[in-house]
Amino acid sequence: MDRKTAQLVDRLVDADSQTLITAYESRLQEMEDQKLFLSEKLAQTGQPTIPFQDAFRTAFDFLANPWNLWVQVALKTKGQC
């Protein structure tokens, strides 16, 4: 993205036509918006969807007595049939 932005800026500096300048500026804005979007998405990547403590507690609740969870799920699915 940075390389493409730099190339576009170089073209913008060399442009003589107002139409080209407007098009280049528009494209630069789109690229900056996309770069911001991607950097925000990258910052969220690898983040757990739920806190570790909640996942840990759920796993150990299941391991403590898997039969209870199986019965609860079975009752919920029976009501959907």
SULDAFEN-V255540 format. One record per residue. N is the residue number from 1. RES is the residue in one small letter. SS is DSSP state (~ for helix, > for strand, _ for the rest). PHI is phi in whole degrees, 0 to 359 (999 if undefined). D_LAST is the distance of its C-alpha to the last C-alpha in Angstrom with 1 decimal. Layout:
n=(N;N)
res=(RES;RES)
ss=(SS;SS)
phi=(PHI;PHI)
d_last=(D_LAST;D_LAST)
This chain:
n=(1;2;3;4;5;6;7;8;9;10;11;12;13;14;15;16;17;18;19;20;21;22;23;24;25;26;27;28;29;30;31;32;33;34;35;36;37;38;39;40;41;42;43;44;45;46;47;48;49;50;51;52;53;54;55;56;57;58;59;60;61;62;63;64;65;66;67;68;69;70;71;72;73;74;75;76;77;78;79;80;81)
res=(m;d;r;k;t;a;q;l;v;d;r;l;v;d;a;d;s;q;t;l;i;t;a;y;e;s;r;l;q;e;m;e;d;q;k;l;f;l;s;e;k;l;a;q;t;g;q;p;t;i;p;f;q;d;a;f;r;t;a;f;d;f;l;a;n;p;w;n;l;w;v;q;v;a;l;k;t;k;g;q;c)
ss=(_;~;~;~;~;~;~;~;~;~;~;~;~;~;_;_;_;~;~;~;~;~;~;~;~;~;~;~;~;~;~;~;~;~;~;~;~;~;~;~;~;~;~;~;_;_;_;_;_;_;_;~;~;~;~;~;~;~;~;~;~;~;~;~;_;~;~;~;~;~;~;~;~;~;~;~;~;~;~;~;_)
phi=(999;296;295;295;297;298;297;292;296;300;294;297;296;276;288;253;275;296;296;295;299;297;296;296;295;296;296;298;296;300;294;294;297;294;297;296;301;293;291;293;296;295;295;274;293;87;277;294;285;230;299;303;300;293;295;298;296;297;297;286;297;294;294;292;203;295;299;299;295;297;293;298;294;298;293;294;286;294;288;272;285)
d_last=(51.7;55.0;56.9;55.6;56.4;59.9;60.5;59.4;61.7;64.5;64.0;63.8;67.1;68.8;67.4;69.9;67.8;66.0;63.2;62.7;63.0;60.3;58.0;58.6;58.0;54.7;53.6;54.8;52.7;49.6;50.3;50.8;47.5;45.7;47.6;46.5;42.9;43.1;44.9;42.3;39.5;41.6;42.0;38.3;37.8;37.3;36.3;33.4;30.4;30.2;33.1;34.0;34.0;30.3;29.3;31.7;30.3;26.6;27.7;29.8;27.3;24.9;27.9;29.0;26.0;23.2;21.5;20.7;19.0;17.0;15.9;15.1;13.0;11.1;10.5;9.4;6.8;5.6;5.7;3.8;0.0)
